[in-house]
Amino acid sequence: MKKLFFAALAVFAFASVDAQTGFGLTAGYSNVSIDGESGSGFNVGAFADIGISDSFSVQPELVYTNSSSEDVTYNLFNVNAMAKYHVSEEFSILAGPQIGFASGDVPDALDMAFGDDFSSLNLQLALGVAYSFTENIFAQARYGFQLNEHVEGIGSVNTLNVGVGYRF
């Protein structure tokens, strides 16, 4: 996990040399679905928006997601790399990997039950949209489909994140 954190930090550091690079913060509502059972929570994060061309950019992110349902918690610490296609100045389409590390009651119980057969890695493919209200303020929504399994035969963990952000 330390390696991923430092890799993301390096992306943020090197991105600052590009004139088309912006940074910002996001926050919003999260819904985490585990094998059909869902819980609500929140997400907060930081991102860089690295302009490649007028219509395309890459958005690396560090995001924390918390979800709970009936006193059960599920947390994800994500390192995301979203490709961002700008349909217009206001509207964008997002797609890319979300690499999360799970913690909380559900992953802890699975780890105790399955030991080495449990993986806290949550690899997702996320698809979403973003709308810029101003140069600095935007809203976004995305859905992440889990690609791997925490434990063979245990259902998938999918996420819905809806929120607002601010670009500096």
C-alpha positions in Angstrom: 0.0 0.0 0.0 2.9 2.3 0.7 4.2 1.8 -2.8 0.8 2.8 -4.3 0.7 5.9 -2.1 4.1 7.0 -3.1 3.4 6.3 -6.8 0.2 8.5 -6.5 2.2 11.2 -4.7 4.8 11.2 -7.5 2.1 11.6 -10.1 0.7 14.6 -8.2 4.3 16.1 -7.9 5.3 15.6 -11.5 1.9 16.9 -12.7 2.6 20.3 -11.3 5.1 21.0 -14.1 2.4 21.0 -16.8 0.6 24.3 -17.5 -2.7 22.4 -18.1 -2.7 20.7 -14.7 -5.1 21.5 -12.0 -5.6 20.1 -8.5 -8.7 19.9 -6.4 -10.8 18.2 -3.7 -14.0 16.1 -3.9 -16.6 15.0 -1.4 -20.0 13.4 -1.6 -22.4 10.5 -1.1 -21.3 6.8 -1.5 -23.3 3.6 -1.8 -21.4 0.4 -1.4 -23.2 -2.8 -2.6 -21.9 -6.1 -1.3 -23.5 -9.1 -2.9 -26.8 -7.2 -3.3 -26.8 -5.7 0.3 -26.0 -2.0 0.3 -24.9 0.6 2.7 -24.6 4.4 2.5 -21.8 6.7 3.5 -19.5 9.4 2.2 -16.3 9.9 0.2 -13.6 12.5 0.3 -10.6 12.8 -1.9 -7.9 14.8 -3.7 -7.1 14.8 -7.4 -4.9 16.2 -10.2 -6.4 16.9 -13.6 -3.6 16.6 -16.2 -4.5 18.0 -19.6 -3.3 15.9 -22.5 -5.3 17.8 -25.2 -8.3 20.1 -25.4 -10.7 17.1 -25.3 -8.8 14.6 -23.1 -7.2 14.6 -19.7 -6.1 12.1 -17.0 -7.3 12.4 -13.5 -5.3 10.5 -10.8 -7.0 10.5 -7.4 -6.7 9.5 -3.8 -10.1 8.8 -2.3 -11.4 7.5 1.0 -14.9 5.9 0.9 -16.9 4.9 4.0 -20.1 3.0 4.0 -22.2 1.5 6.8 -25.3 -0.6 7.1 -26.8 -1.9 10.4 -23.6 -1.3 12.4 -21.4 -2.9 9.8 -18.7 -0.8 8.1 -16.9 -1.1 4.9 -14.0 1.3 4.1 -12.1 1.7 0.9 -8.8 3.6 0.4 -8.6 4.1 -3.4 -5.9 5.1 -5.8 -7.8 5.9 -9.1 -6.6 6.8 -12.6 -9.6 8.1 -14.6 -9.4 8.9 -18.3 -11.6 12.0 -18.9 -13.1 12.8 -22.3 -14.4 16.4 -22.5 -17.6 16.2 -24.7 -18.0 20.0 -24.2 -16.5 22.6 -21.9 -19.0 21.6 -19.2 -19.6 17.9 -19.7 -17.1 15.0 -19.4 -17.2 11.3 -19.5 -14.9 9.3 -17.1 -13.6 5.8 -17.2 -10.8 4.0 -15.6 -9.5 1.7 -12.9 -10.2 2.2 -9.2 -7.7 0.3 -7.0 -9.0 0.1 -3.4 -7.8 -1.5 -0.2 -10.7 -2.6 2.0 -11.0 -2.4 5.8 -13.8 -2.3 8.3 -16.1 -5.0 9.8 -16.9 -6.9 6.6 -13.2 -7.3 5.4 -12.0 -7.9 8.9 -14.5 -10.8 9.3 -13.6 -12.2 5.9 -9.9 -12.0 6.8 -10.5 -13.9 10.1 -12.6 -16.5 8.4 -10.5 -17.1 5.3 -7.0 -16.0 6.3 -4.6 -16.2 3.3 -7.5 -16.9 0.9 -8.8 -13.4 1.5 -7.6 -10.3 -0.4 -8.3 -6.8 0.8 -7.7 -5.6 -2.8 -10.8 -4.2 -4.5 -10.0 -3.7 -8.2 -12.8 -1.9 -10.1 -13.6 -0.5 -13.5 -15.4 2.8 -13.0 -17.6 4.7 -15.5 -19.1 8.1 -14.8 -19.9 11.6 -15.9 -18.9 15.1 -14.6 -20.5 18.5 -15.2 -18.6 21.8 -14.5 -20.8 24.6 -13.3 -17.9 27.1 -13.3 -14.2 26.8 -13.9 -13.7 25.7 -10.3 -16.9 23.9 -9.2 -18.2 20.7 -10.6 -20.4 17.6 -9.9 -19.6 14.1 -10.8 -21.2 10.6 -10.5 -19.6 7.2 -11.1 -20.2 3.6 -10.7 -17.4 1.1 -10.0 -17.8 -2.6 -11.0 -15.6 -4.9 -9.0 -13.3 -7.1 -11.3 -11.7 -9.3 -8.7 -13.1 -11.3 -5.7 -12.1 -10.8 -2.0 -12.7 -14.5 -1.5 -13.7 -17.0 -4.2 -17.5 -17.5 -4.2 -18.2 -14.4 -2.1 -20.1 -11.7 -4.0 -18.7 -8.6 -5.5 -18.4 -5.1 -4.0 -19.6 -2.3 -6.3 -19.6 1.4 -5.5 -21.7 4.4 -6.5 -20.2 7.8 -5.8 -22.0 11.1 -6.3 -20.5 14.4 -5.2 -19.1 17.8 -5.8 -15.6 19.1 -6.3 -13.5 22.2 -6.3 -10.5 22.8 -8.6 -7.8 25.2 -7.5 
